[in-house]
Amino acid sequence: MVRLDDLQVFIRAADLGSLSAAARQLDLSPAVASAALKRLEAEVGAQLLARSTRSLRLTLAGERYLEHARTALSAVQAGGQALAQDRQALSGSLSLSMPSDLGRNALRPWLDDFLARHPGLSLQLRVSDRVADLYRQPVDVALRYGVPEDSSLVALPLAPDNRRVLCAAPDYLARHGALDAPQGLRGRECLRLVLGEAVHERWSFARGGERLAVAVAGRWMSDDGEIVRRWALEGRGIAYKSRLDVLADLRGGRLQPLLEGYETEAAPLYLVTPHRLMLSPAVAALREHLQSCLASYLAEP
């Protein structure tokens, strides 16, 4: 297979009439330039340059091949320039998977702003709490809570310090009272989220170096985090949600935090891709935008 570097040596030597001059311009040693030319001639099966200690000239085959070599090298360089322009002016389509309530309540307006800044981009949103299969589904990137179990995936932090918060509506607390300890969750109506095929029904806490996992129960459970959030707002029970998902409700007093003296489960938010090669300029710009939005959102009083 013809190497582009070898083509460049051949073209430059033909233009300058000197292999050593071509080597100097390309910042190569004479030996490397000579090896490149020999490799190219072996690949095409013809001598392209007749060279002696004092002169260098194109052979008949070299004259015929030079035009094709220029065309090939020019096409490759044009392709590189096109990609560079794409990096500067983002364009194309991006498919993004995200958690249900985070996507609807926080991310959507941020994504609207992202598209307004990059009119050449289009965005397809997949809003679900089911974990997208990044290898089988047409998804470019996913926003996920927690480090992916699949170590082959690339996970880039967006909100690494995010945690769960135990919360309930003021109406529920007025009727049933607050909690003094995690053990008090037993016998309470707990709103549970189904993750894949597993129900999140062991809620973990820590204090003073001691960890405690409480098995919870209740009549309401769903595989949609937004439904769990709405049940909590309606006073149907206690929810154990990502703080990002209910931050606006906590600030607005629609939900109240419980057991604030305990450390809750970590829920770091990551941007996940199947491979580092998927980190296109559009994905990099999206990550930077979301990091900025999340930092501002978390810093609000």
Residue frames relative to the residue before (quaternion, step in Angstrom):
aa qw qx qy qz dx dy dz
M 1.0000 0.0000 0.0000 0.0000 0.00 0.00 0.00
V 0.4593 -0.6922 0.4894 0.2653 3.56 -0.89 0.96
R 0.2800 -0.7574 0.5711 0.1477 3.55 -0.93 0.96
L 0.5303 -0.6546 0.4392 0.3120 3.55 -0.95 0.88
D 0.6090 0.5523 -0.3559 0.4442 3.60 1.04 -0.69
D 0.6484 0.5141 -0.3179 0.4627 3.57 1.05 -0.78
L 0.6142 0.5370 -0.3413 0.4668 3.58 1.06 -0.75
Q 0.6562 0.5256 -0.3150 0.4404 3.55 0.94 -0.89
V 0.6337 0.5182 -0.3298 0.4703 3.60 1.01 -0.77
F 0.6593 0.5169 -0.3060 0.4522 3.58 0.92 -0.93
I 0.6810 0.4888 -0.2951 0.4585 3.60 0.83 -0.97
R 0.6793 0.4878 -0.3001 0.4589 3.58 0.87 -0.92
A 0.6469 0.5118 -0.3222 0.4644 3.62 1.00 -0.77
A 0.6421 0.5144 -0.3217 0.4686 3.58 1.02 -0.80
D 0.6694 0.5034 -0.3001 0.4566 3.59 0.98 -0.83
L 0.7595 0.3917 -0.1995 0.4795 3.58 0.94 -0.89
G 0.3679 -0.7439 0.4805 0.2835 3.57 1.24 -0.38
S 0.7328 0.3284 -0.2087 0.5582 3.56 1.21 0.42
L 0.3877 -0.7248 0.5215 0.2289 3.57 -0.79 1.01
S 0.6478 0.5158 -0.3249 0.4568 3.60 1.01 -0.75
A 0.6350 0.5125 -0.3299 0.4747 3.60 1.06 -0.72
A 0.6256 0.5267 -0.3295 0.4719 3.58 1.05 -0.78
A 0.6390 0.5299 -0.3236 0.4540 3.56 0.97 -0.85
R 0.6552 0.5143 -0.3172 0.4535 3.59 0.93 -0.86
Q 0.6748 0.4984 -0.3028 0.4523 3.60 0.89 -0.90
L 0.7292 0.4097 -0.2293 0.4979 3.57 1.06 -0.76
D 0.4196 -0.7284 0.4424 0.3124 3.56 1.34 0.10
L 0.4570 0.6416 -0.4666 0.4022 3.55 0.94 1.02
S 0.4980 -0.5985 0.5127 0.3618 3.54 -1.23 0.32
P 0.6244 -0.5427 0.3887 0.4056 3.64 -1.12 0.50
A 0.6400 0.5348 -0.3349 0.4385 3.59 1.01 -0.74
V 0.6537 0.5000 -0.3127 0.4743 3.59 0.99 -0.82
A 0.6493 0.5092 -0.3181 0.4668 3.60 0.96 -0.83
S 0.6512 0.5109 -0.3146 0.4647 3.59 0.96 -0.83
A 0.6512 0.5079 -0.3139 0.4684 3.58 0.98 -0.82
A 0.6259 0.5377 -0.3373 0.4532 3.60 1.04 -0.76
L 0.6677 0.4964 -0.3036 0.4643 3.58 0.92 -0.89
K 0.6513 0.5069 -0.3170 0.4673 3.59 0.94 -0.85
R 0.6404 0.5270 -0.3229 0.4560 3.58 1.00 -0.80
L 0.6554 0.5058 -0.3072 0.4693 3.59 0.99 -0.86
E 0.6599 0.5031 -0.3116 0.4630 3.60 0.91 -0.87
A 0.6414 0.5075 -0.3252 0.4746 3.58 1.03 -0.72
E 0.6515 0.5285 -0.3162 0.4429 3.57 1.03 -0.78
V 0.7479 0.3741 -0.2178 0.5032 3.61 0.93 -0.88
G 0.4245 -0.7428 0.4362 0.2788 3.59 1.24 -0.20
A 0.7070 0.3769 -0.2703 0.5340 3.59 1.06 0.65
Q 0.4598 -0.6359 0.5333 0.3159 3.55 -1.22 0.52
L 0.2371 -0.8114 0.5264 0.0915 3.55 -0.71 1.13
L 0.7863 0.1568 -0.0754 0.5929 3.57 1.10 -0.68
A 0.2527 -0.7256 0.6204 0.1575 3.54 -0.97 0.95
R 0.0302 0.8371 -0.5411 0.0744 3.57 -0.48 1.14
S 0.0753 -0.7497 0.6563 0.0396 3.50 -1.21 0.72
T 0.7251 -0.4163 0.2875 0.4672 3.58 -1.21 -0.10
R 0.7792 0.3487 -0.1752 0.4905 3.60 1.12 -0.58
S 0.8210 0.1713 -0.0667 0.5405 3.62 1.06 -0.50
L 0.1129 -0.7536 0.6437 0.0712 3.51 -1.39 0.36
R 0.0859 0.7944 -0.5965 0.0758 3.58 -0.86 0.93
L 0.5677 -0.5887 0.4588 0.3473 3.53 -1.27 0.48
T 0.3558 -0.6734 0.5978 0.2500 3.54 -1.12 0.70
L 0.6912 -0.4323 0.3457 0.4647 3.59 -1.27 0.04
A 0.6527 0.4945 -0.3118 0.4819 3.57 0.98 -0.83
G 0.6397 0.5396 -0.3212 0.4432 3.56 1.04 -0.77
E 0.6323 0.5293 -0.3286 0.4605 3.56 1.03 -0.78
R 0.6737 0.4844 -0.2995 0.4710 3.57 0.95 -0.85
Y 0.7058 0.4821 -0.2699 0.4433 3.57 0.95 -0.87
L 0.5637 0.6457 -0.3819 0.3456 3.59 1.09 -0.67
E 0.6497 0.5223 -0.3239 0.4474 3.60 0.92 -0.88
H 0.6716 0.4851 -0.2989 0.4736 3.58 0.95 -0.87
A 0.6279 0.5384 -0.3356 0.4508 3.58 1.03 -0.75
R 0.6424 0.5127 -0.3233 0.4689 3.58 0.99 -0.85
T 0.6527 0.5236 -0.3157 0.4474 3.59 0.93 -0.91
A 0.6708 0.5041 -0.3011 0.4530 3.58 0.91 -0.93
L 0.6836 0.4809 -0.2919 0.4650 3.58 0.86 -0.94
S 0.6344 0.5317 -0.3251 0.4574 3.58 1.03 -0.78
A 0.6471 0.5237 -0.3210 0.4517 3.59 1.00 -0.84
V 0.6575 0.5027 -0.3105 0.4676 3.58 0.96 -0.85
Q 0.6581 0.5025 -0.3104 0.4670 3.59 0.95 -0.84
A 0.6301 0.5241 -0.3316 0.4672 3.59 1.05 -0.75
G 0.6304 0.5306 -0.3301 0.4606 3.57 1.05 -0.76
G 0.6511 0.5123 -0.3118 0.4652 3.57 0.99 -0.80
Q 0.6458 0.5126 -0.3169 0.4688 3.57 1.04 -0.78
A 0.6271 0.5356 -0.3352 0.4556 3.58 1.06 -0.77
L 0.6563 0.4971 -0.3131 0.4734 3.57 0.98 -0.82
A 0.6255 0.5345 -0.3375 0.4574 3.58 1.03 -0.75
Q 0.6453 0.5072 -0.3193 0.4737 3.58 1.02 -0.78
D 0.6215 0.5377 -0.3374 0.4591 3.58 1.06 -0.75
R 0.6447 0.5209 -0.3296 0.4522 3.56 1.01 -0.76
Q 0.6778 0.4835 -0.2939 0.4695 3.57 1.05 -0.72
A 0.7705 0.1634 -0.0919 0.6093 3.61 0.97 -0.83
L 0.2859 -0.8034 0.4967 0.1616 3.58 -0.08 1.30
S 0.0807 0.7822 -0.6121 0.0835 3.53 -1.00 0.88
G 0.5864 0.5810 -0.4346 0.3601 3.54 -1.29 0.28
S 0.5363 -0.6164 0.4839 0.3133 3.52 -1.37 -0.21
L 0.1132 -0.7844 0.6091 0.0302 3.55 -1.08 0.81
S 0.1740 -0.7809 0.5945 0.0801 3.57 -0.81 1.06
L 0.0479 -0.8281 0.5556 -0.0579 3.55 -0.67 1.19
S 0.1797 -0.7630 0.6150 0.0852 3.56 -0.89 1.03
M 0.0493 0.8156 -0.5713 0.0774 3.59 -0.93 0.88
P 0.6159 -0.5478 0.4079 0.3927 3.60 -1.21 0.42
S 0.6731 -0.5738 0.3146 0.3445 3.51 -1.14 0.79
D 0.8041 0.3071 -0.1969 0.4693 3.59 0.34 -1.16
L 0.5934 0.5450 -0.3764 0.4573 3.60 1.07 -0.56
G 0.6610 0.5188 -0.3052 0.4482 3.57 0.96 -0.85
R 0.7166 0.4595 -0.2594 0.4562 3.56 0.87 -0.95
N 0.8004 0.3812 -0.1656 0.4320 3.56 0.81 -1.00
A 0.7928 0.2538 -0.1475 0.5342 3.61 1.09 -0.52
L 0.7471 0.4570 -0.2502 0.4129 3.56 0.68 -1.10
R 0.5966 0.6222 -0.3806 0.3346 3.60 0.91 -0.82
P 0.7033 0.4295 -0.3084 0.4752 3.68 0.71 -0.84
W 0.6162 0.5305 -0.3601 0.4574 3.61 1.08 -0.57
L 0.6589 0.4938 -0.3080 0.4766 3.57 1.03 -0.75
D 0.5828 0.5553 -0.3685 0.4649 3.59 1.11 -0.61
D 0.6618 0.4975 -0.2959 0.4764 3.57 0.97 -0.87
F 0.6249 0.5434 -0.3348 0.4496 3.60 1.03 -0.79
L 0.6787 0.4745 -0.2932 0.4778 3.60 0.93 -0.86
A 0.6139 0.5429 -0.3534 0.4511 3.59 1.05 -0.66
R 0.6709 0.4865 -0.2921 0.4772 3.59 1.10 -0.66
H 0.7774 0.2299 -0.1123 0.5747 3.59 1.17 -0.57
P 0.1340 -0.8536 0.4990 0.0666 3.62 0.36 1.22
G 0.6230 0.5512 -0.3506 0.4304 3.61 1.18 -0.30
L 0.6396 0.5254 -0.3186 0.4619 3.58 1.28 -0.20
S 0.1188 -0.7345 0.6575 0.1184 3.53 -1.27 0.52
L 0.2226 -0.7986 0.5557 0.0625 3.55 -1.09 0.78
Q 0.1174 -0.7606 0.6350 0.0664 3.55 -0.98 0.92
L 0.1740 -0.8139 0.5510 0.0615 3.57 -0.58 1.17
R 0.1086 -0.7451 0.6556 0.0568 3.54 -1.07 0.88
V 0.0657 -0.8309 0.5520 -0.0238 3.56 -0.20 1.32
S 0.3571 0.7075 -0.5275 0.3061 3.56 -0.37 1.26
D 0.4100 -0.6952 0.5283 0.2636 3.55 -1.18 0.55
R 0.4919 0.5983 -0.4558 0.4385 3.57 1.26 0.17
V 0.4653 -0.6911 0.4795 0.2755 3.57 -0.88 0.95
A 0.3690 -0.7406 0.5214 0.2083 3.57 -0.69 1.11
D 0.3751 -0.6831 0.5801 0.2370 3.56 -1.13 0.77
L 0.2742 -0.8190 0.4833 0.1431 3.56 -0.17 1.28
Y 0.6528 0.5032 -0.3250 0.4638 3.59 1.22 -0.26
R 0.7695 0.3628 -0.1831 0.4927 3.59 1.07 -0.68
Q 0.7175 0.4052 -0.2487 0.5090 3.58 1.12 -0.57
P 0.5216 -0.6491 0.4507 0.3217 3.61 -1.11 0.61
V 0.3359 0.7235 -0.5152 0.3135 3.56 0.55 1.25
D 0.3444 -0.7498 0.5301 0.1954 3.58 -0.77 1.02
V 0.7926 -0.0475 0.0762 0.6031 3.55 0.89 -0.97
A 0.1672 -0.7722 0.6048 0.1004 3.55 -1.25 0.48
L 0.2877 -0.6939 0.6260 0.2094 3.53 -1.23 0.58
R 0.0433 0.8193 -0.5641 0.0936 3.56 -0.64 1.13
Y 0.3819 -0.6651 0.5884 0.2561 3.49 -1.27 0.60
G 0.7962 0.2712 -0.2196 0.4942 3.56 -0.93 0.93
V 0.5521 -0.5965 0.4683 0.3466 3.54 -1.24 0.55
P 0.4844 -0.6760 0.4598 0.3114 3.64 -0.78 0.94
E 0.4989 -0.6522 0.4821 0.3056 3.57 -1.06 0.76
D 0.6435 0.5009 -0.3135 0.4866 3.59 1.14 -0.63
S 0.3093 -0.7978 0.4920 0.1604 3.58 -0.35 1.25
S 0.5844 0.5856 -0.3832 0.4107 3.61 1.21 -0.24
L 0.5874 0.5668 -0.3704 0.4432 3.59 1.25 -0.30
V 0.3600 -0.7051 0.5692 0.2220 3.55 -1.19 0.63
A 0.0683 -0.8114 0.5804 -0.0090 3.60 -0.60 1.18
L 0.1007 -0.8022 0.5885 0.0075 3.56 -0.61 1.20
P 0.4263 -0.7441 0.4461 0.2561 3.64 -0.60 1.06
L 0.1656 -0.7590 0.6237 0.0866 3.53 -1.13 0.85
A 0.7724 -0.0275 0.0440 0.6330 3.57 0.97 -0.92
P 0.0943 -0.8713 0.4790 0.0507 3.59 0.48 1.20
D 0.7128 0.4599 -0.2594 0.4617 3.62 1.13 -0.51
N 0.4084 0.7257 -0.4723 0.2889 3.59 1.23 0.10
R 0.0710 -0.7904 0.6082 0.0193 3.59 -1.09 0.76
R 0.5747 -0.5474 0.4632 0.3943 3.54 -1.31 0.11
V 0.1576 -0.7540 0.6273 0.1146 3.52 -1.30 0.40
L 0.3393 -0.7075 0.5838 0.2087 3.56 -1.00 0.89
C 0.1229 0.8269 -0.5294 0.1448 3.59 -0.60 1.07
A 0.0278 -0.7702 0.6370 0.0137 3.52 -1.33 0.41
A 0.5856 -0.5800 0.4366 0.3607 3.55 -1.27 0.39
P 0.6152 -0.5531 0.4034 0.3909 3.62 -1.11 0.58
D 0.6226 0.5510 -0.3443 0.4362 3.60 1.02 -0.74
Y 0.6516 0.5035 -0.3182 0.4697 3.59 0.94 -0.85
L 0.6831 0.4889 -0.2929 0.4567 3.58 0.88 -0.92
A 0.6120 0.5416 -0.3499 0.4579 3.59 1.10 -0.62
R 0.7092 0.4551 -0.2536 0.4750 3.57 1.07 -0.75
H 0.8220 0.2620 -0.0974 0.4961 3.58 0.96 -0.86
G 0.4985 -0.6717 0.4249 0.3460 3.59 1.21 -0.23
A 0.5408 -0.6155 0.4682 0.3309 3.55 -1.29 0.39
L 0.4854 -0.6442 0.5079 0.3024 3.55 -1.36 -0.12
D 0.3181 -0.7371 0.5635 0.1949 3.55 -1.19 0.63
A 0.7960 0.0423 0.0199 0.6034 3.58 1.16 -0.62
P 0.6561 -0.5237 0.3564 0.4102 3.61 -1.17 0.43
Q 0.5944 0.5862 -0.3755 0.4026 3.60 1.05 -0.67
G 0.5827 0.6056 -0.3619 0.4034 3.56 1.20 -0.47
L 0.5210 0.6355 -0.4147 0.3907 3.59 1.26 -0.18
R 0.5652 0.5855 -0.3942 0.4270 3.58 1.15 -0.51
G 0.7930 0.2481 -0.2173 0.5122 3.54 -0.76 1.04
R 0.5971 0.5324 -0.3710 0.4716 3.61 1.29 -0.06
E 0.5207 -0.5942 0.5085 0.3425 3.54 -1.31 0.39
C 0.0249 -0.8162 0.5757 -0.0425 3.58 -0.34 1.29
L 0.3324 -0.7551 0.5429 0.1567 3.54 -0.84 1.07
R 0.1136 -0.8572 0.5022 0.0051 3.56 -0.27 1.30
L 0.3138 -0.7338 0.5806 0.1612 3.52 -1.17 0.78
V 0.2962 -0.7276 0.5939 0.1737 3.55 -1.03 0.88
L 0.1002 -0.7954 0.5976 0.0149 3.58 -0.67 1.15
G 0.7897 -0.0369 -0.0263 0.6119 3.57 -0.25 1.26
E 0.7458 -0.3029 0.2534 0.5364 3.56 -0.55 -1.18
A 0.6357 0.5352 -0.3224 0.4533 3.60 1.27 0.01
V 0.3478 -0.7142 0.5705 0.2084 3.54 -1.08 0.80
H 0.3465 -0.7178 0.5619 0.2212 3.59 -0.86 0.96
E 0.2147 0.8113 -0.5024 0.2082 3.55 0.14 1.35
R 0.6265 0.4089 -0.3749 0.5475 3.58 1.24 0.47
W 0.1013 -0.8243 0.5570 0.0025 3.54 -0.24 1.31
S 0.2182 -0.8215 0.5226 0.0657 3.56 -0.66 1.19
F 0.0354 -0.7731 0.6331 -0.0133 3.53 -1.19 0.78
A 0.1056 -0.7839 0.6065 0.0800 3.58 -1.26 0.27
R 0.1288 0.7619 -0.6313 0.0659 3.53 -1.24 0.62
G 0.8466 0.0799 -0.0816 0.5198 3.53 -0.90 0.94
G 0.7041 -0.4654 0.2664 0.4655 3.57 1.04 0.72
E 0.6418 0.5033 -0.3268 0.4775 3.60 1.24 -0.11
R 0.2001 -0.7801 0.5854 0.0933 3.56 -0.86 1.02
L 0.0640 -0.7953 0.6028 -0.0081 3.53 -1.08 0.81
A 0.1066 -0.7714 0.6255 0.0479 3.57 -0.91 0.97
V 0.1457 -0.8029 0.5768 0.0369 3.55 -0.74 1.10
A 0.3260 -0.7162 0.5839 0.1993 3.57 -0.90 0.97
V 0.1143 -0.8190 0.5619 0.0212 3.57 -0.59 1.18
A 0.1420 -0.7777 0.6080 0.0738 3.55 -1.27 0.39
G 0.1573 0.7791 -0.5980 0.1031 3.53 -1.31 0.19
R 0.5761 -0.6220 0.4180 0.3264 3.56 -1.26 0.31
W 0.7293 0.4082 -0.2294 0.4988 3.60 1.19 -0.45
M 0.2207 0.7389 -0.6251 0.1207 3.57 -0.95 0.91
S 0.0300 -0.8006 0.5969 -0.0433 3.56 -1.12 0.76
D 0.4276 -0.6720 0.5337 0.2842 3.55 -1.28 0.43
D 0.6311 0.4856 -0.3261 0.5095 3.59 1.31 0.24
G 0.3903 -0.7606 0.4736 0.2117 3.57 -0.48 1.20
E 0.6092 0.5584 -0.3571 0.4352 3.58 1.11 -0.60
I 0.6260 0.5186 -0.3401 0.4727 3.59 1.06 -0.68
V 0.6277 0.5231 -0.3330 0.4707 3.59 0.99 -0.81
R 0.6382 0.5228 -0.3235 0.4634 3.59 0.97 -0.82
R 0.6819 0.4848 -0.2999 0.4583 3.60 0.87 -0.91
W 0.6001 0.5395 -0.3631 0.4658 3.59 1.04 -0.66
A 0.6484 0.5135 -0.3193 0.4626 3.57 0.95 -0.86
L 0.6573 0.5103 -0.3107 0.4594 3.60 0.93 -0.88
E 0.6833 0.4821 -0.2769 0.4734 3.58 1.10 -0.67
G 0.5235 -0.6735 0.3940 0.3422 3.58 1.28 0.03
R 0.3958 0.7490 -0.4580 0.2695 3.58 1.16 0.46
G 0.8024 -0.1812 0.1276 0.5541 3.60 1.15 -0.33
I 0.6243 -0.5263 0.4360 0.3783 3.52 -1.38 -0.33
A 0.1631 -0.7893 0.5880 0.0687 3.57 -0.93 0.93
Y 0.2071 -0.7363 0.6309 0.1301 3.55 -1.26 0.59
K 0.0894 0.8585 -0.4838 0.1444 3.51 0.31 1.36
S 0.5931 -0.4919 0.4820 0.4171 3.51 -1.34 0.25
R 0.5271 -0.6490 0.4429 0.3236 3.56 -0.90 0.93
L 0.6130 0.5580 -0.3557 0.4317 3.61 1.01 -0.71
D 0.6563 0.5437 -0.3166 0.4164 3.58 1.01 -0.79
V 0.8070 0.2558 -0.1061 0.5216 3.59 1.02 -0.76
L 0.3153 0.7883 -0.4895 0.1988 3.60 1.23 0.21
A 0.6577 0.5006 -0.3186 0.4640 3.61 0.92 -0.84
D 0.6489 0.5109 -0.3169 0.4663 3.60 1.05 -0.73
L 0.6378 0.5115 -0.3254 0.4751 3.59 1.04 -0.73
R 0.6744 0.4890 -0.2950 0.4681 3.58 0.93 -0.88
G 0.7121 0.4477 -0.2548 0.4770 3.57 1.08 -0.72
G 0.5135 -0.6700 0.4080 0.3476 3.59 1.25 -0.03
R 0.4620 0.6877 -0.4496 0.3341 3.60 1.22 0.12
L 0.7446 0.1439 -0.1172 0.6412 3.54 1.31 -0.45
Q 0.2121 -0.7702 0.5888 0.1233 3.56 -1.16 0.62
P 0.4401 -0.7009 0.4881 0.2771 3.61 -0.92 0.84
L 0.2066 -0.7662 0.5994 0.1046 3.54 -1.19 0.68
L 0.8432 0.1624 -0.1233 0.4975 3.58 -1.28 0.51
E 0.1152 0.8415 -0.5184 0.0991 3.58 0.87 0.94
G 0.6059 0.5634 -0.3582 0.4326 3.59 1.21 -0.24
Y 0.6562 0.4838 -0.3053 0.4921 3.58 1.30 -0.05
E 0.4325 -0.6514 0.5524 0.2889 3.54 -1.19 0.61
T 0.2588 -0.7880 0.5445 0.1254 3.56 -0.82 0.99
E 0.7108 -0.4509 0.3236 0.4322 3.55 -1.32 0.10
A 0.4819 -0.6424 0.5138 0.3017 3.56 -1.11 0.74
A 0.0061 -0.7825 0.6225 -0.0140 3.57 -1.10 0.78
P 0.0148 0.8347 -0.5498 0.0282 3.61 0.65 1.07
L 0.3071 -0.7478 0.5628 0.1722 3.55 -1.04 0.81
Y 0.0708 -0.8074 0.5857 -0.0112 3.56 -0.85 1.08
L 0.3090 -0.6511 0.6476 0.2474 3.49 -1.38 0.39
V 0.1100 -0.8363 0.5369 -0.0137 3.57 -0.56 1.22
T 0.0131 -0.7741 0.6329 -0.0058 3.56 -1.03 0.88
P 0.5969 -0.5946 0.3932 0.3681 3.61 -1.15 0.48
H 0.8110 0.0129 0.0626 0.5816 3.59 1.04 -0.70
R 0.5978 -0.5803 0.4088 0.3725 3.58 -1.13 0.57
L 0.5859 0.5761 -0.3785 0.4260 3.59 1.16 -0.48
M 0.6105 0.5512 -0.3479 0.4499 3.59 1.26 -0.36
L 0.5442 0.6210 -0.4062 0.3914 3.60 1.25 -0.15
S 0.0324 -0.8319 0.5520 -0.0462 3.52 0.47 1.28
P 0.6794 -0.4578 0.3517 0.4529 3.61 -1.22 0.16
A 0.6313 0.5323 -0.3404 0.4496 3.60 1.04 -0.72
V 0.6615 0.4922 -0.3051 0.4765 3.59 0.96 -0.86
A 0.6402 0.5218 -0.3231 0.4620 3.59 0.99 -0.82
A 0.6603 0.4966 -0.3051 0.4736 3.59 0.98 -0.83
L 0.6337 0.5260 -0.3278 0.4628 3.58 1.04 -0.78
R 0.6468 0.5172 -0.3233 0.4579 3.57 0.92 -0.86
E 0.6596 0.5088 -0.3102 0.4581 3.59 0.88 -0.92
H 0.6534 0.5176 -0.3096 0.4575 3.58 0.98 -0.87
L 0.6926 0.4737 -0.2864 0.4625 3.59 0.86 -0.95
Q 0.6073 0.5437 -0.3554 0.4576 3.60 1.03 -0.69
S 0.6628 0.5019 -0.3004 0.4675 3.57 0.95 -0.89
C 0.6668 0.5028 -0.3016 0.4600 3.59 0.92 -0.91
L 0.6672 0.5033 -0.3030 0.4580 3.58 0.93 -0.89
A 0.6378 0.5266 -0.3306 0.4545 3.58 0.97 -0.82
S 0.6679 0.4879 -0.2985 0.4763 3.59 0.96 -0.86
Y 0.6452 0.5383 -0.3106 0.4445 3.57 0.99 -0.90
L 0.7001 0.4651 -0.2695 0.4701 3.57 0.90 -0.94
A 0.6715 0.5099 -0.2952 0.4494 3.59 1.14 -0.59
E 0.4970 0.6617 -0.4355 0.3541 3.60 1.21 -0.27
P 0.5135 -0.6504 0.4549 0.3260 3.62 -1.03 0.69
